[in-house]
Amino acid sequence: MFETAQCFILGLTQIFTVTTFGLMLLGIAIGFAVGILPGLGGPTAMALMLPFVVKMTPVEAFAFLLSMACVVSTTGDITSVLFGIPGEPTTAATIVDGHPMAKKGEAGRALGAVLTAALFGSIFGALMLAIAVPVVRPIVLSFGSPEFFMLALLGITFVASLSGNDIIKGLIAGGLGLFVATVGLDPVSGIQRFTFGQTFLWDGVGLVPITIGFFAIPEIIDLAVTGSTIAGGRTEKLGGVMEGVRDVFRHIWLVLRCAAIGTFCAIIPGMGGATTQWISYAHAVQSSPDKERFGKGAIEGILGPGASNNSTLGGSLITTISFGIPASVFMAILLGAFIMHGVVPGPDMLRPESKGGHLGLTYSFVWITVISNLITVGITFLFLKHLVKITQVRGSLLIPFILTLIYLGAFAEKNAFPDLMLVMIFGALGWMLEKFKWPRPPLILGLVLGGLAESRLFLSVGNYGMTWLWRPMVLVLIAVTLFGAFYPLLKAGLAKRKHRSAAATAGEGQGKREPERKVNKWSALFAFGLVVVISLALLQSRNFNVRAGLFPWVVGFPLLFLLLVQLAKELMGKAAGRPRARHGEEEEPEMPAHLVNRRTAGMFGWIIGYFIAVWLLGFPGGCALCSFVQLKFGSKEKWPVTIILTVGIWAFVYLLFERTLHVPFPAGYLFEALGMVE
């Protein structure tokens, strides 16, 4: 025990040398910028920095890399709240309630809440790392591939339950995400699945372009339609930033529960922040007595993912340090740093230095996590008032910058131009899902978990046949999954029956006719389109062998059944529509349909126009030209404003991304056709 305490103190003293602390501050600065810039990606930045740590000592290297990893999720929440664009894929869940709060003029409160929750989550994860490493080893080793597969289904079911009374839509969305995850080459047989002969789809569809398209495109269309600011002309409410800090203490038990979810789920390989954020969001919804507020700016919907995101690092480190198994992409890169410095994860990391181990180094990870987040949150709070003012800027001035960020973020993940097309395709799909009241989070989670679920299912069937279904832990997880799927339906049915009984007792139903059910033809057509797409995909999958077709069949046929059920509901007029504003809730004013349609079509035109301009002229020239045309002729801005913003956008793309970060932008088809580039 005394040796452990000595190692704990040694971990702290190792950080506060001049070189180590300076490198930690540098990592914080890089992580801050990477987290705010959508799509650049924490793992990408971390991989770029890996060659620079070769000549550092182990403590210096991990202080530099870990501090960077700690910061990106925290600062990624800022972009998610202000613009509705995930700064990191792990901060997508923050958009669901964070951006609606910004649109209501409560950006300060949202940022204050999510940053404070993130700080609590990071400290919780670090503490769990400090005390739980020896404890969790037997727990993780007891899980096999069947349990991992059921955990993936459990996570999707819980997030699908966010759909409330319309859980079928949530399950369909989750199934669509799992199905989209099968696009690409089968990892074992090499058979092409749903690639349509396009080589860029061999690696599957990227999470970043889909997430950006799903959330950012509908938000930017909404901003163009309203023709206002992000905050809609509203002023800061309920005390702003400090009110958000107080919200954390009002809901402290929710914050701690979600931090625990993030930490302990992240111990399982593959269950990183991109997954745990949605599970925590689902828990926040399910534990709330008033679920209708979520998606409209519920503070609990920010606190849950905020705490979970930053606690996952501690959980991922537990698995990486104890077993040498990288639990996330961040940890895979960090494992490379371990190998470069001759440090072997495993028992040596839990043994004191006096016995030839690296326990002091392990505990330094705890201190790096805590101190990095304290510094980051403290610095961010100093600038929050200035960041919040962005939500009061006219939408016409922000749209060119946001569109530039959308396409930059989509390209930067793989440096692949076709990803920009994925942004437009899934942006249109996300807009339709939002318009027809289908939930988007389950689809993203299905995409995240698809690869993990498929590999675990194949291993389960290959190793155990069908007997894996009778394993005790699998049966428990099946029961919990079914409970998560049917409980919202049972609860809604009981509430409806109770309401009818109360109305009959009070005589309210006498003389009243049932409201006429109306069929939304566009919503029904959308459901029919999904039925056709999945049917054609299953028809094509007949050519797959058992290995390549197992997962698409297991997911596809139940998905087709649910889609047929939903289509029948749509045709009978039983599908859920837009909920009415509750008492005391501000109701959005209706806009003329022709104006909404015209502005929506115009925004889609600009989205396509940016893509064409970037394709023809390259990123710097295309973004600058489209920004100039949109500002001057689309928004009728004055010449000085137009020129300043156009030059600023060009400098942002060219000087920062191309010259400083060396992002390999394509030269532009027009220049290539004219022979101006090699």
ABEGO torsion letter per residue (X at the ends): XAAAAAAAAAAAAAAABAAAAAAAAAAAAAAAAAAABBGAEAAAAAAAAAAAAAABBAAAAAAAAAAAAAAAAAAAAAAAAAAGBBABAAAAAAAAAAAAAAAAGAAAAAAAAAAAAAAAAAAAAAAAAAAAAAAAAAAAAABBAAAAAAAAAAAAAAAAAAAEABAAAAAAAAAAAAAAAABEBBAAAGBBBGAGGBAAAAAEBBAAAAAAAAAAAAAAAAAAAAGBBAAGGBBBBGGEAAAAAAAAAAAAAAAAAAAAAAAAAAABBGBBAAAAAAAAAAAAAAABABAAABGAGBAAAAAAAAAAAAAAAAAAAAAAAAAGBBABAAAAAAAAAAAAAGBBBEAAAABBAAAGBAAAAAAAAAAAAAAAAAAAAAAAAAAAAAAAAAAABBAAAAAAAAAAAAAAAAAAAAGBAAAAAAAAAAAAAAAAAAAAGBBAAAAAAAAAAAAAAAAAAAAAAAAAEAAAAABAAAAAAAAAAAAAAAAAAAAAAAAAAAAAAAAAAAGAABGBBBBBBBBBAAAAAAAAAAAAAAAAAAAAAAABBAAAAAAAAAAAAAAAAAAAAAAAAAAAGABBBBBBBBBGBBBBBBBBAAAAAAAAAAAAAAAAAAAAAAAAAEAAAAAAAAAAAAAAAAAGBBAAAAAAAAAAAAAAAAAAAAAAAGBBBBAEAAAAAAGABX
